[in-house]
Amino acid sequence: MNIDNLISLTNGSSVRNEAIPSPGFDDFKFSLIQGVSLGWRIASFFGMVPEKGSGIDLVAVFADDLNNRLLVSKTKVKGGTFPSLTPDCPQLHLFEREIAEQFGLKPEGHPWLKPVRFTGTVIKTKNPKEIPPIGLMDFYQVKGDEVHEVAVGPIHAGVIEPGHFRFQCHGEDVFHLEISLGYQHRGVEEALLNGPHKGSFYQIEAAAGDTTIAHTWAYCQSLESLTGTKVNAHDWAVRAIALELERLANHTGDLGALAGDVGFLPTSAYCGRLRGDFLNMTAVLCGSRFGRSLLKVGGNRFQLEASQATDLLKKLDEAEKDVANAVGLLWESASVVERFDDTGTVHQEQALELGWVGPTARACGLERDVRFNHPFGPYRFSVVPVSTVHGGDVHSRAFVRWLEIKRSIKFIRERLNTLPSPEKEKAGGSLRPGHLVVSLTEGWRGEVCHVAITGKKGNFIRYKITDPSFHNWSALALALRNQAISDFPLCNKSFNLSYCGHDL
């Protein structure tokens, strides 16, 4: 392939905007298709209003996991349409739908061009596109004798965010599930334009509230690259501890919730309490159970004292024993394992075609983990093995979480036992004008991707966030095909995707 159409960089490194190749659309398309055929995947794909000139720039970020590199290219589109790339690269299906509603650009030939969210134009342009009113959606229908629809949501009997699920069923069997999200769009990316602002940091922390550390670290890494700021070893270690505690809390909570969905109360009750124990350990770091206000550009707002590290080690040892007992009960119950096995199965071929990430991909046997493929911070010096299972079902997604729990505990213990001494932080300068940086972290749901682009004045002219849920919601839809509709709660929890992270 023509490598001249792409520029290569590594996780957290920046490049001048002028250095990014901008081929014509046909050459851009050829490079994209060839890249995917080589095993690259789409980490992000988005539109932006150029600082100079007319039209809309389409920017593609590839992740070459085998060679620890990221590749970036862009092309300019003028007029109101461009040939859809989705038929040749299904990973782009949702990205193109988002571009259509944000910029009024219609991807001609897109197989299923529908709204991603219910709101007005997100990124302001000279030619805004009219977006349907909230809830108005042309749902797919399966026609035939005794075929019926079951509609769930958007309002649910609980505290979860709104989302609509439309099932096409024959009796109890699901032929097709359509998922419609975007009911409470917050406009985070739009709010970040021309920043960083005073409120930008807090908006990033709440991008996906249960993934505060992963998103905030990606943001900090972007700004540290753009300002040339170095992070000391102590702060890196504390960030990694916080990230793994975030993973532990959510994986433990998910295993408990999965147990609850099949009526296995011992593990459900224990893991619900143990999730709180891991959250409380995060509170030791910064006073917030969700890691709010821990990180800052160039380091952390709090240092970890030796006495606190000793206390955390003790709490970690206790939690490790309790989690092993609680989850052990799950695997020892034949009825639970039988219920998990072969339920909600998705396949590695689907994961490759649609670009899934995180435990969703690893449960299909794919070694996709930013900590390993595109290491950042202390993960560059201390490798966390990638946890994979090959079944692609509920059991596999649950067992991947269990493997990651054990490895996260080991990683945290190593960091606490070898914690570097605190150092004085060095302030960075202003953001470099006219640069692009791609920053990846591995959240508990999978890859978090932030792309920051600065203009000639050193402010954000585009800040694109791709939460792992944006890649992975299609997996839930495919998991329900040919399943009983009663399997939906169990399948849904086995992915546990974010509504708000999808809707930035």
Sequence and secondary structure as in RCSB ss.txt:
>XXXX:A:sequence
MNIDNLISLTNGSSVRNEAIPSPGFDDFKFSLIQGVSLGWRIASFFGMVPEKGSGIDLVAVFADDLNNRLLVSKT
KVKGGTFPSLTPDCPQLHLFEREIAEQFGLKPEGHPWLKPVRFTGTVIKTKNPKEIPPIGLMDFYQVKGDEVHEV
AVGPIHAGVIEPGHFRFQCHGEDVFHLEISLGYQHRGVEEALLNGPHKGSFYQIEAAAGDTTIAHTWAYCQSLES
LTGTKVNAHDWAVRAIALELERLANHTGDLGALAGDVGFLPTSAYCGRLRGDFLNMTAVLCGSRFGRSLLKVGGN
RFQLEASQATDLLKKLDEAEKDVANAVGLLWESASVVERFDDTGTVHQEQALELGWVGPTARACGLERDVRFNHP
FGPYRFSVVPVSTVHGGDVHSRAFVRWLEIKRSIKFIRERLNTLPSPEKEKAGGSLRPGHLVVSLTEGWRGEVCH
VAITGKKGNFIRYKITDPSFHNWSALALALRNQAISDFPLCNKSFNLSYCGHDL
>XXXX:A:secstr
  GGG EEE TT EEEGGGS    HHHHHHHHHHHHHTT EEEEEEEE  SSSSSEEEEEEEEEGGGTEEEEEEE
EE SSEEE STTT GGGHHHHHHHHHHH  EEET TT   SSSSS SS  SS      TT        STTEEEE
EE SS SSSS   EEEEEEETTEEEEEEEE  SS   HHHHHTT   TTHHHHHHTTTGGGHHHHHHHHHHHHHH
HHT    HHHHHHHHHHHHHHHHHHHHHHHHHHHHHTT HHHHHHHHHHHHHHHHHHHHHHS TT TT EETTEE
SS   HHHHHHHHHHHHHHHHHHHHHHHHHHH HHHHHHHTTSS   HHHHHHHT  HHHHHTTT    HHHHS 
 GGGGTS       S  SHHHHHHHHHHHHHHHHHHHHHHHHT              TTEEEEEEEE SSSEEEE
EEEE TTSSEEEEEEE HHHHHHHHHHHHTTTSBGGGHHHHHHHH   HHHH  
